[in-house]
């Protein structure tokens, strides 16, 4: 006799893998395509020509040199689309955690860090778009101001995001994805900060070719920072259904009644006696053991 599963079935929307993780992918791909188009256009189509906005003795164009003339509409569009989708990804991280789709921020400090990261990402995004609108040839001073806002805004945003993930990872040791994201973002901060300092020093020292090379490298590395948010948002694919989400009630009272001596920290989140991790689901240590298959355990009565 076959057992009939009477539990809730996944809808097509629940099984569809496309979710918020697509936004950073769109942002990163658009930015890489923009950079590649500008570089190839200058090398192949323009034969590495000298632009009026370039310094005397400069033979390697800045990104903004190429984007200040015929390809300015492409440059503006690429910057705008990339900035919008990156900021949407950062906003989505905050929203998904508040809804239990990702590991929630249980503390006020974590929420403050998230808000600060969003504020500075907006500053960086505005600078990103406006540096393309106010090109380096016609608006040199404004272009440099918005370039500084772009770099400083996203660097500060990355610092607060990194700090947030460090706190989440230390309080939720079962979620290794948080630790990986922390180290990826920390590496980005260290590398990009060092390159940004070198970029500024070579510009001021009158070595434009070195500065131009560093600018192209910084821009390419930045695209991989954008892609890292796809890994952060991917676990939300498995928490579309309400019964699969993290419960905020577990933050206030980590010890589930009836589970015996459970003294895990208050930032380990669970749902219906099961441990929720960003890698999957498993039986929570100390919870009543069940011999039902995992698919049936999710529909079994709550042991709490």
N, C-alpha and C positions, 0 to 999 in steps of 0.2 A: 504494500500500500504506500503510495507516494504522499509525502507531506506537502501540504499546500501552504505556501507562505502568505499569511494574511496581514503582514506588516506593511507599512507604507512603502510604495514603490518610487523609485527615482523617476522623475519626469525627464523629458528630453532636455529641458533647460538645466536640470541638475547635472546631467551627464555631459553637457556641452563644455569642452575644456576652455573655450575662449572666455576670458574674464578681464579683470583690471590689469593683469600682468601684461596684456598686449600694449598698454599705453606707453610704458618705457621702451618697449621694442620699437614702436612707431617713432618715438622721439629720437632714439639712438640711430636708427636706420636713416631717417630723414637727415640728421646732422652729418652722418658719414657720407651720404650721397651728395649733400651740399658741398662738403669739403673736397670730395673727389672731383666733382664737376668743376669747381673753381680752380683747383690745381691743374687738372688736365687741360682746361681751356687756356690757362695762362701759358703752359708749356707747349701744347700742340697747336692751338689755334692762333695764339698771340706770339708764338716763338720766343717766349720769355722776355717780352718787351719791357722797356723801362717806362713806368707810369709817372705822370707828373707829380703824384703824391709821394713818390719814393725819394729818399735822401740821396745826396751826391755820393757816388761810389757804391750804392746799394745795387746788388744784382739779383737778390732773392726777394720776391714780393711778399709782403704781409698778406694775410687772408683779407684784411679790410682794403688793401690796395686793389686786389682783383675784384672785390665786391663793390667797389665804388663807381664802377663805370657801366659797361653794357650788361653785366650780370647782376646789377644792383637789385632788380625785382626778384631774381632767384635767391639772392642773399637774404633779403628781407623775409621772403616766404619761408626759407629754410630755418632761419633763426626763430621766427614767430611760431611755426608749427612745433619745432623741437622744444622751445620754452614752454608752450602751453601744455604739451603732453607730459613733459617732465614734471611740471608743477601739479598737474592732475594726478600723477603717480604719487607724489608726496602727500597730497591731500587725501588720496584714496587710502594710504597707509593709516592715517589718523582715523578716518571714518570706519574702516574695516575693523580696527582694534576697538573702537567704541561700540560696534555692533556684535562683537564676539566672533567675527569671521577670522581674525588673527589673534595671537596672544595679546590680551588687553594690557594697557598701561594701568597698573593697580595703584600707583602713587601719584600724588599731586606733582612731585618733582618730575616724573616722567611726562606728565601732561604738559607741564611748562616747557620742557625741552622740545616737545613736539610742536607746540605753538611757535616757539622761537625759530625752529627749523622752517616752518611754513612762512613766517614773516620774512626771513632772509632769502628764502627761495623766491618769493614774490619780488623782492628787491633785485635779486640776480636775474630773474626773468625779464623784468622791465628794462634793466640795463642791457640784456642780451638783444632784445628787440630794437631798442633805440640806438644801439651802436651801429646797427645795420641801416636804420633810417637816416641817421645823421652821419654820413660817410666821412672818411678821413680826409678827403680832398676838399670838400666844401665846408665842413664843420669840424676842423681838426680838434679844437679844444673840447667841444661837446662830445665828440667821438671818444676821446681819451677818458673823459669823465664817465661816460656810460660803460666803457671797457673796464674801468676800475670798479664800478658798481657790479658789473657782471661777475668779475673774478672774486671780489670780496663777498658778495652776496651768497654765491654758491659755496664758497669755501666755509663761511660761517655756518651756513645751513648744513653742510656735510659734517662739521664738527658737532653740532647739536644732535644730528641724526646718529652719528657714531656714539656719542655719549648715551643717547637713549637706548641704543641696541646693547651697549655694554651693561647698562642697568637691567634690561630685560633678560639678557643672557645669564647674568650672575644670579638672578632670582628664579630663573627657569632653566635649570641645568639640563633638563631632558630635551630641550629644544636646541639642538646643535646648529640648526640653520641660523639662529640668532647670533651665535658666536662667529660663524663663518661670515655673515654679513658685516659684523663689527670689524673683523680683521680686514675684509675687502675695503671697507670705507676708510679705515684707518690708514691703510696703504695708499689709497687715493689721496688723502689729505697730506700725508708726508711727501709723496712724490710731486703732486701738483703744487704744493706750497714751495718746495725747493725750486721747481721749474719756474714758478711765477716770480720768485725772487731773482733768479738768474735772468729772466726775461726783462724785468725792470732795470737791473744793473747794466745789462748790455745795451739797452735803449739809451740810458743816461750816459753811458761811456762812449757813445758814438760808434757802436759796432752793430749796425743794422742787420747785416746778414745773419749773424749769430742769433740776434733777437728774433728774426723772422723764422729761423729754423725752430727755435724754442716755441714760438707761438703755434706753429703747425703741430708740433709734438703735443703740446698742452691740449689743443683742440681734439686730437685723436684720442688721447687718454681719457678725456672728459666723456667721450661717447661710451666707453666701457664702464665708467661710473654710472651712467644712465642705465645701461643694460643690467646692472646689479639689482635694480629695483624690481626687475621681472622675477628674480628669485625670491625677493621679499614678499611679493604679492601672489605668487603662485599657490601657496597653501590655501588661499581663500577659495580656490576651485572646489576643494573638498568640504567646505563648510557652507555651501549654499542652502542646504536644508537646516531648518531651525534646530532640530534635535541633534545636529552634528556640531553645533557651535559651542564656544567657551561660555561657561556660566559665570556671570559677575558675582553671584552669591558665594562662589567658592573662594573669592578673594578675601571676603570678610571672615569666613569660617573654613579654613582649609581642612580641618578634620571632619570627615563625613561620618555622621552618626552611624553606629553599627559596623564601622570598619576597623574597630579595634584601636591599637595604638598607632595612629597615623599622625606623625608630627612633622610632615613635610612643610616647607615654607609656604607662605600665603600666596605666592605667585605661581604655584603649580595649579593649573586650571584643569578641571575635569568635567565630564558630562555623564550623568547616570551611572556612576561607578566605574567609568572607563577613563583611562589616561588619554588626554588629547595632546598629541604632539604634532609638530609641523611636518613630521615624516609619516604620520599615520595614526592608527588607533590600536590600543592594546589594553589588556586588563590592568586596572590600577592596582598597585601593590597594596595588600591589606584589605581590598574589597572582597565581598563574598564571591567565592569561586563558582563559575558556571560551566557546565559541560556542554552547553549549547554551542553550535558553530557561531562564529563572529557575526555573520549576517543575521542570525536569529537572536543573538544576545542584544543587538541594538534595538530589537523590538520587544524584548522581555520586559516585565514590569520593573519599575524602578526599585532598586534595593535600598535606596536612601530612606 
